[in-house]
Amino acid sequence: MQRSAVVVVADKTSLKRPFIFANAVHMALCFFMLTMTVAWHRDLLQTGKMVSHASVVIMYIIEIGCLLLSVLGVFGACQGKRWCLILYAAGMAAASQTIIVRTALSYQDIYEKRVVREETKLLSMMPLSTTSKANRTLLYSIQEEFECCGLIEGYKDWGSSIPPSCNCQYPGKCIRLRGSATLGAPKNQYVYQEPCLPIYVSELKLAFSLAMGIQFGSGVFWVVLLIMSIKLMGQIKRKQEFMALLQSNRYVPGAF
């Protein structure tokens, strides 16, 4: 009776179930991100957009690697295999350290240089009345998505060729063109009042900040999984030593 009571207490304090649950959540997230990456990559190939081959490969390696690590960790927890948890802990330590350090070092570069590059790219399209067809298509989509018109001075950037994507139907966001407001433009036409460049840059900064936050949060989550795996390895080791002691008939109550 005394031996079974000790075993029950050991099972109740085990990290096995929380560790398996946390890794199940991690596997679901990794699978979701892998699915999104595949869809994104397929869309890029279909539209003919250029993308760095190395960046795509790195994303696949990280997502598939983390998925396999969680499978290894769950197997080790279920079967009580410490060697699986050791490999799991080593992989999580490397992954968490890499992503946290990389995020911290590259945040300034991504947040500033990439935003500046996108802003410069849009400004190079001025004047909009003479920009290329490809640039016009991009601007049309930006105007429709962010409900704005032009880049710097609003509808005036388009001169007399204000595109339909500037047409406004939402009170509070519109401005009505008078006869002399824009030469050649339809009279009493309602267009978006706000220019697109400040809105686009603001949304771009927010998107980059969210991406960096997700990366850093992933690194912190991996650190938590690493700590749980180390503690679980200690529990498995103590349980194995306890069971070996029971089988040797040298068990002393209160030793564990």
Accessible surface in RSA format (square Angstrom, percent):
REM  Atomic radii and reference values for relative SASA: ProtOr
REM  Chains: A
REM  Algorithm: Lee & Richards
REM  Probe-radius: 1.40
REM  Slices: 20
REM RES _ NUM      All-atoms   Total-Side   Main-Chain    Non-polar    All polar
REM                ABS   REL    ABS   REL    ABS   REL    ABS   REL    ABS   REL
RES MET A   1   202.67 105.0 159.61 105.6  43.06 102.5 126.54 107.6  76.13 100.9
RES GLN A   2   106.83  59.7  97.49  71.3   9.33  22.2  43.04  91.6  63.79  48.4
RES ARG A   3   118.68  49.8 118.34  60.3   0.34   0.8  40.68  55.6  78.00  47.3
RES SER A   4    63.82  53.9  56.42  75.3   7.40  17.0  50.10 106.7  13.72  19.2
RES ALA A   5    55.64  51.2  47.87  73.9   7.77  17.7  55.17  77.7   0.48   1.3
RES VAL A   6    38.56  25.4  34.93  31.6   3.63   8.7  37.77  32.8   0.79   2.1
RES VAL A   7    40.88  26.9  40.43  36.6   0.45   1.1  40.88  35.5   0.00   0.0
RES VAL A   8    75.05  49.4  74.13  67.1   0.92   2.2  75.01  65.2   0.05   0.1
RES VAL A   9    92.04  60.6  91.90  83.2   0.14   0.3  92.04  80.0   0.00   0.0
RES ALA A  10    43.87  40.3  31.00  47.8  12.87  29.3  36.97  52.1   6.90  18.3
RES ASP A  11    73.73  51.6  59.61  59.3  14.13  33.4  26.90  63.3  46.84  46.7
RES LYS A  12   168.05  82.0 131.62  80.8  36.43  86.7  85.24  76.7  82.81  88.2
RES THR A  13    91.13  64.8  73.47  74.5  17.67  42.1  67.30  90.4  23.83  36.0
RES SER A  14    38.72  32.7  23.83  31.8  14.89  34.3  17.24  36.7  21.48  30.1
RES LEU A  15    43.11  24.0  43.11  30.8   0.00   0.0  43.11  30.3   0.00   0.0
RES LYS A  16    81.55  39.8  81.55  50.0   0.00   0.0  37.87  34.1  43.69  46.5
RES ARG A  17   200.85  84.3 195.50  99.7   5.35  12.7  67.07  91.7 133.78  81.1
RES PRO A  18    63.54  46.3  54.52  49.7   9.02  32.8  61.51  50.8   2.04  12.7
RES PHE A  19     0.00   0.0   0.00   0.0   0.00   0.0   0.00   0.0   0.00   0.0
RES ILE A  20    43.79  24.9  43.79  32.6   0.00   0.0  43.79  31.5   0.00   0.0
RES PHE A  21   143.79  71.9 140.11  86.8   3.68   9.6 143.56  87.0   0.23   0.6
RES ALA A  22    15.05  13.8  12.12  18.7   2.93   6.7  15.05  21.2   0.00   0.0
RES ASN A  23     0.00   0.0   0.00   0.0   0.00   0.0   0.00   0.0   0.00   0.0
RES ALA A  24    46.45  42.7  39.49  60.9   6.96  15.8  40.54  57.1   5.91  15.7
RES VAL A  25    60.38  39.7  56.84  51.5   3.54   8.5  60.26  52.4   0.12   0.3
RES HIS A  26     5.68   3.1   5.68   3.9   0.00   0.0   4.92   5.1   0.76   0.9
RES MET A  27    45.39  23.5  44.53  29.5   0.87   2.1  34.82  29.6  10.57  14.0
RES ALA A  28    63.45  58.3  49.13  75.8  14.32  32.6  58.29  82.1   5.16  13.7
RES LEU A  29    94.86  52.8  94.59  67.7   0.27   0.7  94.86  66.6   0.00   0.0
RES CYS A  30    11.40   8.6   8.81   9.8   2.59   6.1   2.35   5.9   9.05   9.8
RES PHE A  31   128.24  64.2 128.24  79.4   0.00   0.0 128.24  77.7   0.00   0.0
RES PHE A  32   116.27  58.2 113.65  70.4   2.62   6.8 116.24  70.5   0.02   0.1
RES MET A  33    86.53  44.8  86.52  57.3   0.01   0.0  68.26  58.0  18.27  24.2
RES LEU A  34    31.37  17.5  31.37  22.4   0.00   0.0  31.37  22.0   0.00   0.0
RES THR A  35    69.56  49.5  64.85  65.7   4.71  11.2  62.98  84.6   6.58   9.9
RES MET A  36   100.45  52.0  98.35  65.1   2.10   5.0  78.30  66.6  22.15  29.3
RES THR A  37     4.48   3.2   1.92   2.0   2.56   6.1   2.45   3.3   2.04   3.1
RES VAL A  38    62.34  41.0  61.56  55.7   0.78   1.9  61.56  53.5   0.78   2.1
RES ALA A  39    39.95  36.7  35.43  54.7   4.52  10.3  35.79  50.4   4.16  11.0
RES TRP A  40    99.82  40.1  93.47  45.2   6.35  14.9  80.06  42.7  19.76  32.1
RES HIS A  41    41.42  22.6  41.42  28.8   0.00   0.0  25.79  26.6  15.63  18.2
RES ARG A  42   125.19  52.6 122.86  62.6   2.33   5.6  47.33  64.7  77.86  47.2
RES ASP A  43    68.61  48.1  66.80  66.5   1.81   4.3  19.32  45.5  49.29  49.2
RES LEU A  44    16.04   8.9  16.01  11.5   0.03   0.1  16.01  11.2   0.03   0.1
RES LEU A  45   122.52  68.2  99.82  71.4  22.69  57.1 102.23  71.8  20.29  54.6
RES GLN A  46   137.85  77.1  98.16  71.7  39.69  94.5  42.67  90.8  95.18  72.2
RES THR A  47    77.64  55.2  42.08  42.7  35.56  84.7  51.01  68.5  26.63  40.3
RES GLY A  48    57.31  70.7   0.00   N/A  57.31  70.7  34.16  93.7  23.15  51.9
RES LYS A  49   125.74  61.3 110.73  67.9  15.01  35.7  66.82  60.1  58.92  62.8
RES MET A  50   184.93  95.8 155.27 102.8  29.66  70.6 125.93 107.1  59.00  78.2
RES VAL A  51    51.91  34.2  26.31  23.8  25.60  61.7  34.53  30.0  17.38  47.1
RES SER A  52    66.09  55.8  49.26  65.7  16.83  38.8  41.98  89.4  24.12  33.8
RES HIS A  53   143.95  78.7 135.79  94.4   8.15  20.9  98.41 101.4  45.54  53.0
RES ALA A  54    62.09  57.1  54.45  84.0   7.64  17.4  59.64  84.0   2.45   6.5
RES SER A  55    44.77  37.8  39.53  52.8   5.25  12.1  40.55  86.3   4.23   5.9
RES VAL A  56     3.89   2.6   3.89   3.5   0.00   0.0   3.89   3.4   0.00   0.0
RES VAL A  57    56.63  37.3  55.97  50.7   0.65   1.6  56.63  49.2   0.00   0.0
RES ILE A  58    90.16  51.3  89.71  66.8   0.45   1.1  90.16  64.9   0.00   0.0
RES MET A  59    67.47  34.9  65.83  43.6   1.65   3.9  53.87  45.8  13.60  18.0
RES TYR A  60    50.58  23.6  50.57  28.8   0.01   0.0  43.11  32.4   7.47   9.2
RES ILE A  61   111.90  63.7 105.59  78.7   6.30  15.2 110.22  79.4   1.67   4.5
RES ILE A  62    81.90  46.6  76.06  56.7   5.84  14.1  81.70  58.8   0.20   0.6
RES GLU A  63    19.00  10.9  17.05  12.9   1.95   4.7  13.20  25.5   5.81   4.7
RES ILE A  64    75.28  42.8  75.28  56.1   0.00   0.0  75.28  54.2   0.00   0.0
RES GLY A  65    28.90  35.6   0.00   N/A  28.90  35.6  27.45  75.3   1.44   3.2
RES CYS A  66     5.67   4.3   4.95   5.5   0.72   1.7   0.68   1.7   4.99   5.4
RES LEU A  67    36.93  20.6  36.93  26.4   0.00   0.0  36.93  25.9   0.00   0.0
RES LEU A  68   110.63  61.6 106.44  76.2   4.19  10.5 106.65  74.9   3.99  10.7
RES LEU A  69    32.68  18.2  31.73  22.7   0.95   2.4  32.47  22.8   0.21   0.6
RES SER A  70     0.00   0.0   0.00   0.0   0.00   0.0   0.00   0.0   0.00   0.0
RES VAL A  71    75.65  49.8  73.58  66.6   2.07   5.0  74.63  64.8   1.02   2.8
RES LEU A  72    45.13  25.1  42.16  30.2   2.97   7.5  44.91  31.5   0.21   0.6
RES GLY A  73     0.00   0.0   0.00   N/A   0.00   0.0   0.00   0.0   0.00   0.0
RES VAL A  74    28.72  18.9  28.72  26.0   0.00   0.0  28.72  25.0   0.00   0.0
RES PHE A  75    94.38  47.2  89.60  55.5   4.78  12.4  94.10  57.1   0.28   0.8
RES GLY A  76     0.00   0.0   0.00   N/A   0.00   0.0   0.00   0.0   0.00   0.0
RES ALA A  77     4.75   4.4   0.00   0.0   4.75  10.8   0.00   0.0   4.75  12.6
RES CYS A  78    59.25  44.8  40.22  44.9  19.03  44.7  14.74  37.4  44.51  48.0
RES GLN A  79   106.37  59.5  81.11  59.3  25.26  60.2   7.68  16.3  98.70  74.9
RES GLY A  80    22.53  27.8   0.00   N/A  22.53  27.8  16.83  46.2   5.70  12.8
RES LYS A  81    87.79  42.8  85.97  52.7   1.83   4.4  29.82  26.8  57.97  61.8
RES ARG A  82    77.49  32.5  73.70  37.6   3.79   9.0  12.11  16.6  65.37  39.6
RES TRP A  83   142.19  57.1 138.26  66.9   3.92   9.2 127.55  68.0  14.64  23.8
RES CYS A  84     0.00   0.0   0.00   0.0   0.00   0.0   0.00   0.0   0.00   0.0
RES LEU A  85     0.00   0.0   0.00   0.0   0.00   0.0   0.00   0.0   0.00   0.0
RES ILE A  86    88.27  50.2  86.77  64.6   1.50   3.6  87.22  62.8   1.06   2.9
RES LEU A  87    94.82  52.8  90.43  64.7   4.39  11.0  90.55  63.6   4.27  11.5
RES TYR A  88     0.00   0.0   0.00   0.0   0.00   0.0   0.00   0.0   0.00   0.0
RES ALA A  89    10.45   9.6   9.87  15.2   0.59   1.3  10.15  14.3   0.31   0.8
RES ALA A  90    60.72  55.8  46.19  71.3  14.53  33.0  55.21  77.8   5.50  14.6
RES GLY A  91    20.79  25.6   0.00   N/A  20.79  25.6  17.84  48.9   2.95   6.6
RES MET A  92     0.00   0.0   0.00   0.0   0.00   0.0   0.00   0.0   0.00   0.0
RES ALA A  93    38.80  35.7  35.72  55.1   3.08   7.0  36.74  51.7   2.07   5.5
RES ALA A  94    59.09  54.3  51.19  79.0   7.90  18.0  58.28  82.1   0.81   2.1
RES ALA A  95    24.72  22.7  14.89  23.0   9.83  22.4  23.70  33.4   1.02   2.7
RES SER A  96     4.41   3.7   4.41   5.9   0.00   0.0   0.10   0.2   4.31   6.0
RES GLN A  97   123.34  69.0 116.50  85.1   6.84  16.3  34.39  73.2  88.95  67.5
RES THR A  98    85.15  60.6  77.61  78.7   7.53  17.9  59.98  80.6  25.17  38.0
RES ILE A  99    24.00  13.7  22.57  16.8   1.43   3.4  24.00  17.3   0.00   0.0
RES ILE A 100    43.59  24.8  43.59  32.5   0.00   0.0  43.59  31.4   0.00   0.0
RES VAL A 101    72.11  47.4  69.78  63.2   2.33   5.6  72.11  62.7   0.00   0.0
RES ARG A 102   132.67  55.7 127.01  64.7   5.66  13.5  42.56  58.2  90.11  54.6
RES THR A 103     7.22   5.1   7.16   7.3   0.06   0.1   7.16   9.6   0.06   0.1
RES ALA A 104    70.77  65.1  41.08  63.4  29.68  67.5  50.37  70.9  20.39  54.0
RES LEU A 105   140.74  78.4 115.99  83.0  24.75  62.2 118.62  83.3  22.12  59.5
RES SER A 106    25.18  21.3  21.98  29.3   3.19   7.4  24.74  52.7   0.43   0.6
RES TYR A 107    81.26  37.9  81.26  46.2   0.00   0.0  58.52  44.0  22.74  28.0
RES GLN A 108   104.78  58.6 103.76  75.8   1.03   2.4  51.47 109.6  53.31  40.4
RES ASP A 109    62.35  43.7  57.88  57.6   4.47  10.6  24.44  57.5  37.91  37.8
RES ILE A 110    15.11   8.6  15.11  11.3   0.00   0.0  15.11  10.9   0.00   0.0
RES TYR A 111    62.59  29.2  61.63  35.1   0.96   2.5  31.06  23.3  31.53  38.9
RES GLU A 112    82.46  47.3  79.18  59.9   3.29   7.8  25.40  49.1  57.06  46.6
RES LYS A 113   133.91  65.3 127.21  78.1   6.70  15.9  79.03  71.1  54.88  58.5
RES ARG A 114   103.04  43.3 102.95  52.5   0.09   0.2  10.71  14.6  92.32  56.0
RES VAL A 115     4.92   3.2   4.91   4.4   0.02   0.0   4.91   4.3   0.02   0.0
RES VAL A 116    86.56  57.0  86.56  78.4   0.00   0.0  86.56  75.2   0.00   0.0
RES ARG A 117   138.91  58.3 132.48  67.5   6.43  15.3  67.90  92.8  71.01  43.0
RES GLU A 118    50.51  29.0  50.40  38.1   0.10   0.2   7.86  15.2  42.65  34.8
RES GLU A 119    56.14  32.2  55.98  42.4   0.16   0.4   5.45  10.5  50.69  41.4
RES THR A 120    79.66  56.7  79.03  80.1   0.63   1.5  63.34  85.1  16.32  24.7
RES LYS A 121   106.32  51.9  99.25  60.9   7.07  16.8  60.21  54.2  46.10  49.1
RES LEU A 122     3.22   1.8   3.22   2.3   0.00   0.0   3.22   2.3   0.00   0.0
RES LEU A 123    68.97  38.4  59.74  42.7   9.23  23.2  60.03  42.2   8.94  24.1
RES SER A 124    87.03  73.5  50.65  67.6  36.37  83.8  48.80 103.9  38.23  53.6
RES MET A 125     7.12   3.7   2.49   1.6   4.63  11.0   5.27   4.5   1.85   2.4
RES MET A 126    63.09  32.7  42.63  28.2  20.45  48.7  42.73  36.3  20.35  27.0
RES PRO A 127    80.27  58.5  79.54  72.5   0.73   2.7  79.73  65.8   0.54   3.4
RES LEU A 128     0.17   0.1   0.17   0.1   0.00   0.0   0.17   0.1   0.00   0.0
RES SER A 129    51.81  43.8  36.17  48.3  15.64  36.0  19.26  41.0  32.55  45.6
RES THR A 130   106.60  75.8  73.96  75.0  32.65  77.8  71.16  95.6  35.45  53.6
RES THR A 131    18.84  13.4   1.05   1.1  17.79  42.4   8.49  11.4  10.35  15.6
RES SER A 132    60.87  51.4  45.74  61.0  15.13  34.9  51.97 110.7   8.90  12.5
RES LYS A 133   174.75  85.3 166.23 102.0   8.52  20.3 109.65  98.7  65.10  69.3
RES ALA A 134    77.02  70.8  60.72  93.7  16.30  37.1  68.32  96.2   8.70  23.0
RES ASN A 135    42.75  29.5  42.53  41.1   0.23   0.5   0.23   0.5  42.53  41.1
RES ARG A 136    53.64  22.5  53.64  27.3   0.00   0.0  18.75  25.6  34.88  21.1
RES THR A 137    83.48  59.4  82.17  83.3   1.31   3.1  65.76  88.3  17.72  26.8
RES LEU A 138    63.48  35.4  59.08  42.3   4.40  11.1  63.11  44.3   0.37   1.0
RES LEU A 139     2.17   1.2   2.17   1.6   0.00   0.0   2.17   1.5   0.00   0.0
RES TYR A 140    68.33  31.9  68.33  38.9   0.00   0.0  53.91  40.5  14.41  17.8
RES SER A 141    56.05  47.4  49.66  66.3   6.38  14.7  45.05  95.9  11.00  15.4
RES ILE A 142     7.86   4.5   7.58   5.6   0.28   0.7   7.85   5.7   0.01   0.0
RES GLN A 143     1.34   0.7   1.34   1.0   0.00   0.0   0.62   1.3   0.72   0.5
RES GLU A 144   114.88  66.0  93.76  70.9  21.12  50.3  31.67  61.3  83.21  67.9
RES GLU A 145   128.34  73.7  96.28  72.8  32.06  76.3  39.93  77.2  88.41  72.2
RES PHE A 146    43.33  21.7  29.22  18.1  14.11  36.7  33.79  20.5   9.53  27.3
RES GLU A 147    46.15  26.5  40.86  30.9   5.29  12.6   9.30  18.0  36.85  30.1
RES CYS A 148     0.00   0.0   0.00   0.0   0.00   0.0   0.00   0.0   0.00   0.0
RES CYS A 149     0.00   0.0   0.00   0.0   0.00   0.0   0.00   0.0   0.00   0.0
RES GLY A 150     1.25   1.5   0.00   N/A   1.25   1.5   0.56   1.5   0.70   1.6
RES LEU A 151     0.14   0.1   0.12   0.1   0.02   0.1   0.12   0.1   0.02   0.1
RES ILE A 152    90.16  51.3  73.53  54.8  16.63  40.1  75.58  54.4  14.58  39.6
RES GLU A 153   113.62  65.2  95.77  72.5  17.85  42.5  30.84  59.6  82.78  67.6
RES GLY A 154     2.27   2.8   0.00   N/A   2.27   2.8   2.20   6.0   0.07   0.2
RES TYR A 155    20.87   9.7  20.87  11.9   0.00   0.0   9.37   7.0  11.49  14.2
RES LYS A 156   120.73  58.9 103.60  63.6  17.13  40.8  49.15  44.2  71.57  76.2
RES ASP A 157    14.36  10.1   3.50   3.5  10.86  25.7   5.09  12.0   9.27   9.2
RES TRP A 158     0.14   0.1   0.00   0.0   0.14   0.3   0.00   0.0   0.14   0.2
RES GLY A 159    28.60  35.3   0.00   N/A  28.60  35.3  28.09  77.1   0.51   1.1
RES SER A 160    63.68  53.8  44.81  59.8  18.87  43.5  12.91  27.5  50.77  71.1
RES SER A 161    60.84  51.4  49.34  65.9  11.50  26.5  25.75  54.8  35.09  49.2
RES ILE A 162    21.63  12.3   0.27   0.2  21.36  51.5   0.27   0.2  21.36  58.0
RES PRO A 163     6.17   4.5   1.53   1.4   4.64  16.9   6.17   5.1   0.00   0.0
RES PRO A 164   109.36  79.7  98.77  90.0  10.59  38.5 100.86  83.3   8.50  52.8
RES SER A 165    11.56   9.8   2.68   3.6   8.88  20.5   7.43  15.8   4.13   5.8
RES CYS A 166     0.00   0.0   0.00   0.0   0.00   0.0   0.00   0.0   0.00   0.0
RES ASN A 167    65.28  45.0  55.32  53.5   9.97  24.0  18.81  45.3  46.47  44.9
RES CYS A 168     8.88   6.7   0.00   0.0   8.88  20.9   0.00   0.0   8.88   9.6
RES GLN A 169   157.62  88.1 127.70  93.3  29.91  71.2  43.09  91.7 114.52  86.9
RES TYR A 170   111.94  52.3 111.93  63.7   0.01   0.0  68.06  51.1  43.87  54.1
RES PRO A 171   132.27  96.4 103.55  94.4  28.72 104.4 112.18  92.6  20.09 124.9
RES GLY A 172    80.31  99.0   0.00   N/A  80.31  99.0  41.40 113.6  38.92  87.2
RES LYS A 173    99.74  48.7  95.82  58.8   3.92   9.3  65.24  58.7  34.50  36.7
RES CYS A 174    30.70  23.2  11.56  12.9  19.14  45.0   7.06  17.9  23.64  25.5
RES ILE A 175    55.13  31.4  50.51  37.6   4.62  11.1  55.13  39.7   0.00   0.0
RES ARG A 176    90.01  37.8  76.20  38.8  13.81  32.9  11.54  15.8  78.47  47.6
RES LEU A 177     0.90   0.5   0.75   0.5   0.15   0.4   0.90   0.6   0.00   0.0
RES ARG A 178   136.16  57.2 132.30  67.4   3.86   9.2  55.56  75.9  80.60  48.8
RES GLY A 179    39.56  48.8   0.00   N/A  39.56  48.8  14.62  40.1  24.94  55.9
RES SER A 180   111.51  94.2  78.22 104.4  33.29  76.7  53.25 113.4  58.26  81.6
RES ALA A 181    40.40  37.1  10.50  16.2  29.90  68.0  22.29  31.4  18.11  48.0
RES THR A 182    11.15   7.9   6.69   6.8   4.47  10.6   9.86  13.2   1.29   2.0
RES LEU A 183   162.51  90.5 153.17 109.6   9.34  23.5 154.05 108.2   8.47  22.8
RES GLY A 184    65.19  80.4   0.00   N/A  65.19  80.4  33.38  91.6  31.81  71.2
RES ALA A 185    12.55  11.5   1.10   1.7  11.45  26.0   1.10   1.5  11.45  30.3
RES PRO A 186    81.79  59.6  69.48  63.3  12.31  44.8  81.40  67.2   0.39   2.4
RES LYS A 187   156.04  76.1 133.42  81.9  22.62  53.8  76.30  68.7  79.74  84.9
RES ASN A 188    87.93  60.6  77.41  74.8  10.52  25.3  17.12  41.2  70.81  68.4
RES GLN A 189    32.08  17.9  24.40  17.8   7.68  18.3  22.03  46.9  10.05   7.6
RES TYR A 190   108.68  50.7 102.58  58.4   6.10  15.9  74.68  56.1  34.00  41.9
RES VAL A 191     0.00   0.0   0.00   0.0   0.00   0.0   0.00   0.0   0.00   0.0
RES TYR A 192    14.15   6.6  14.15   8.0   0.00   0.0   1.57   1.2  12.57  15.5
RES GLN A 193    93.13  52.1  83.34  60.9   9.79  23.3  11.58  24.6  81.55  61.9
RES GLU A 194    98.03  56.3  97.21  73.5   0.81   1.9  33.59  65.0  64.44  52.6
RES PRO A 195    25.33  18.5  25.20  23.0   0.13   0.5  25.20  20.8   0.13   0.8
RES CYS A 196     0.69   0.5   0.55   0.6   0.14   0.3   0.49   1.3   0.20   0.2
RES LEU A 197    17.69   9.8  17.69  12.7   0.00   0.0  17.69  12.4   0.00   0.0
RES PRO A 198    80.91  59.0  66.98  61.1  13.93  50.6  75.69  62.5   5.22  32.5
RES ILE A 199    51.55  29.3  47.78  35.6   3.77   9.1  51.55  37.1   0.00   0.0
RES TYR A 200    39.24  18.3  38.92  22.1   0.31   0.8  15.20  11.4  24.04  29.6
RES VAL A 201    17.84  11.7  17.84  16.1   0.00   0.0  17.84  15.5   0.00   0.0
RES SER A 202    66.83  56.5  59.31  79.2   7.52  17.3  27.07  57.7  39.76  55.7
RES GLU A 203    76.03  43.7  71.96  54.4   4.07   9.7  10.18  19.7  65.85  53.8
RES LEU A 204    30.16  16.8  27.79  19.9   2.37   6.0  29.79  20.9   0.37   1.0
RES LYS A 205    78.21  38.2  78.15  47.9   0.07   0.2  25.45  22.9  52.76  56.2
RES LEU A 206    96.00  53.5  91.71  65.6   4.29  10.8  95.43  67.0   0.56   1.5
RES ALA A 207    53.45  49.1  44.06  68.0   9.39  21.4  48.58  68.4   4.86  12.9
RES PHE A 208    35.67  17.8  35.67  22.1   0.00   0.0  35.67  21.6   0.00   0.0
RES SER A 209    40.34  34.1  32.09  42.8   8.25  19.0  24.37  51.9  15.97  22.4
RES LEU A 210   106.88  59.5 105.02  75.1   1.86   4.7 106.27  74.6   0.61   1.6
RES ALA A 211    41.16  37.8  34.93  53.9   6.23  14.2  39.98  56.3   1.18   3.1
RES MET A 212    10.97   5.7  10.29   6.8   0.68   1.6  10.55   9.0   0.43   0.6
RES GLY A 213    42.59  52.5   0.00   N/A  42.59  52.5  33.36  91.5   9.23  20.7
RES ILE A 214   114.36  65.1 106.50  79.3   7.86  18.9 112.68  81.1   1.68   4.5
RES GLN A 215    49.29  27.6  48.07  35.1   1.22   2.9  17.66  37.6  31.63  24.0
RES PHE A 216    95.73  47.9  95.73  59.3   0.00   0.0  95.73  58.0   0.00   0.0
RES GLY A 217    36.29  44.8   0.00   N/A  36.29  44.8  30.77  84.5   5.52  12.4
RES SER A 218    34.51  29.2  28.47  38.0   6.04  13.9  11.54  24.6  22.97  32.2
RES GLY A 219     0.00   0.0   0.00   N/A   0.00   0.0   0.00   0.0   0.00   0.0
RES VAL A 220    67.74  44.6  67.34  61.0   0.40   1.0  67.74  58.9   0.00   0.0
RES PHE A 221    59.51  29.8  56.24  34.8   3.27   8.5  59.21  35.9   0.31   0.9
RES TRP A 222    15.84   6.4  15.84   7.7   0.00   0.0  14.02   7.5   1.82   2.9
RES VAL A 223    49.42  32.5  49.42  44.7   0.00   0.0  49.42  42.9   0.00   0.0
RES VAL A 224    68.48  45.1  68.30  61.8   0.17   0.4  68.48  59.5   0.00   0.0
RES LEU A 225     0.04   0.0   0.04   0.0   0.00   0.0   0.04   0.0   0.00   0.0
RES LEU A 226    29.90  16.7  29.90  21.4   0.00   0.0  29.90  21.0   0.00   0.0
RES ILE A 227    85.56  48.7  85.26  63.5   0.30   0.7  85.56  61.6   0.00   0.0
RES MET A 228    29.75  15.4  29.74  19.7   0.01   0.0  20.99  17.8   8.76  11.6
RES SER A 229     0.00   0.0   0.00   0.0   0.00   0.0   0.00   0.0   0.00   0.0
RES ILE A 230    93.05  52.9  88.75  66.1   4.30  10.4  88.75  63.9   4.30  11.7
RES LYS A 231   120.12  58.6 112.32  68.9   7.80  18.6  65.94  59.4  54.18  57.7
RES LEU A 232     2.82   1.6   2.82   2.0   0.00   0.0   2.82   2.0   0.00   0.0
RES MET A 233    21.49  11.1  21.49  14.2   0.00   0.0  19.50  16.6   1.99   2.6
RES GLY A 234    23.56  29.1   0.00   N/A  23.56  29.1  22.68  62.2   0.88   2.0
RES GLN A 235    41.34  23.1  36.48  26.7   4.87  11.6  17.93  38.2  23.41  17.8
RES ILE A 236    19.37  11.0  18.12  13.5   1.26   3.0  19.36  13.9   0.02   0.0
RES LYS A 237   100.05  48.8  99.98  61.3   0.07   0.2  43.61  39.3  56.44  60.1
RES ARG A 238   131.55  55.2 131.02  66.8   0.53   1.3  54.81  74.9  76.74  46.5
RES LYS A 239    97.87  47.7  92.75  56.9   5.12  12.2  55.32  49.8  42.55  45.3
RES GLN A 240    88.67  49.6  80.67  59.0   8.01  19.1  40.14  85.4  48.53  36.8
RES GLU A 241    82.80  47.5  74.81  56.6   7.98  19.0  37.34  72.2  45.45  37.1
RES PHE A 242     9.28   4.6   9.28   5.7   0.00   0.0   9.28   5.6   0.00   0.0
RES MET A 243    73.01  37.8  73.01  48.3   0.00   0.0  71.13  60.5   1.87   2.5
RES ALA A 244    58.93  54.2  49.54  76.5   9.38  21.3  53.84  75.8   5.08  13.5
RES LEU A 245    32.18  17.9  29.73  21.3   2.45   6.2  31.74  22.3   0.44   1.2
RES LEU A 246    20.98  11.7  17.12  12.2   3.86   9.7  17.34  12.2   3.64   9.8
RES GLN A 247   143.77  80.4 113.52  83.0  30.25  72.0  45.55  96.9  98.22  74.5
RES SER A 248    46.54  39.3  21.10  28.2  25.44  58.6  32.08  68.3  14.46  20.3
RES ASN A 249   122.43  84.4  95.55  92.3  26.88  64.7  25.51  61.4  96.92  93.7
RES ARG A 250   160.74  67.5 147.57  75.2  13.16  31.3  68.91  94.2  91.82  55.7
RES TYR A 251    31.58  14.7   9.97   5.7  21.61  56.2   7.48   5.6  24.10  29.7
RES VAL A 252    94.91  62.5  94.41  85.5   0.51   1.2  94.91  82.5   0.00   0.0
RES PRO A 253    74.03  54.0  55.84  50.9  18.19  66.1  56.28  46.5  17.76 110.4
RES GLY A 254    74.90  92.4   0.00   N/A  74.90  92.4  37.50 102.9  37.39  83.7
RES ALA A 255    62.23  57.2  21.52  33.2  40.71  92.6  33.39  47.0  28.84  76.4
RES PHE A 256   103.37  51.7  43.45  26.9  59.92 155.9  78.90  47.8  24.47  70.0
END  Absolute sums over single chains surface
CHAIN  1 A    15845.3      13566.5       2278.8      10474.3       5371.0
END  Absolute sums over all chains
TOTAL         15845.3      13566.5       2278.8      10474.3       5371.0
